[in-house]
Amino acid sequence: QVQLVESGGGLVQAGGSLRLSCAASGRTFSNYAMDWFRQAPGKEREFVAGVSASGRFTYYAESVKGRFTISRDNAKNTVYLQMNNVKPEDTAVYYCASERGAQVSWDYDYWGQGTQVTVSS
């Protein structure tokens, strides 16, 4: 059974940094693209960033380009989201998701339980 466990969330001041981690188990991690999503109160879940299985290709929402970086360590079965220069509007529950294939195609089959990120102004 595939499990995705996020960690690293918390309270951070605007302009600060935070790194989220998502540890995967249950299948060959290096075969699958991974993504980060977020959901703010009263809003729909939105795509944040994605990375291909090899780590070669990355994709970002316009709202986080230049501030967030997605990366992965296939030896550790972990995907990361480095969040720099955070803003209050980044406050949300952040989820990682595993794709069905090696490329980012926005087709998911597993989700983590989420980690809360709160940015104070």
N, C-alpha and C positions, 0 to 999 in steps of 0.2 A: 504494500500500500504506500502510495506517495504521500509524504508529509512535507509541508513547507512551514518553517517557523521563523517569524520575523522577530527582530530585537533591535534595540538601539534608540527607540523613541524616547521622548521626554519633553521637558520644558526648556526652551532656549529663547534668548533675547533676539529681537530683530537685528540683523546684521551678523549674527553668529553662525556657527556651523554645527552640523550633526551628521553622523554616519549611521545609516541603517544597514542591517544585515538580514539575509534570508538564507537559512540553512535548509538544504533539501536532502531527502532520503527516499529510498524506495525504488529508484530506477537510475539508469546511467545519466547522471546530471549533464555530462558534456555533450549529450545528443540533442539537447532541447534548448530553444531560446527561452529567455526569461524576461519578465517585465515587472515594472512597478506601477501601481495605480494608487489613487487616493480618493477619499470621499470626505467632504466637509459636511457639517450638519446642515440638513435641508437641501443638499445638492446631490446630483447624480455622481456615481463613481466615474473618475476620469483617468485617462492614460497619462502617465508621467514620463516614463522612459522604458526602452526595451534594448536588449542586447542579444545578438545571435549566439548560437551554441558555441562557436569558436571564440567569441568575444571580439571578432573583427569589425562587426557592424553594430552601430548604436543609433538609436532614434530618441528624439526628445519632443515633448510638448513645447510649443512656443513660449509658454509662460515660465518655463524653467531653463531654457537654453542659456548657456553661459554661466549658470549658477549651480546646476546639479550635474553630477557625473555618475553614470551607471558603469559598473565593472563586474567582473566575475573571476573567481579562482576555481577552476575546475578540479584542481587537486584537493580543494577543501569543500567542494560541493556547495559553494556559497556565492550568492550574488549580493552586491553592495549598491547602496545609493548614497553618494557623498553629496551633502546639501550644504552649500555655502551661501553667504549673504541672504539668509532666509528672511522672509517677510511674513507679516501677520496673516496674509492670505494663503500662506502655505500650511496653515493649521488644518489638520485633517487626520483621519485614520489612514495609514499607508499599508497597502497590501502588496505582496508579491504574488506573481502568477506564473505558472509554467505553461509553455505553449506545446502544441501537439507535434511540432516539427522543429527543425534546426534553425529556421529563419523566422524573423519577427513577422508574423502574419495576422496578429490579433485574433488568434484562434486558441483558446485556453482550455485546459482540462483540469487543472488543479489550482487551488488558491490557498493562501495562508490565512491565518486568523486576524491579522492586522496588528499594527502598533501605532499608538497615538503620538502625534507630534503637535505640540502647542507652541506657537511663537508669540511672545509677548512684545508689545510695542513700547 
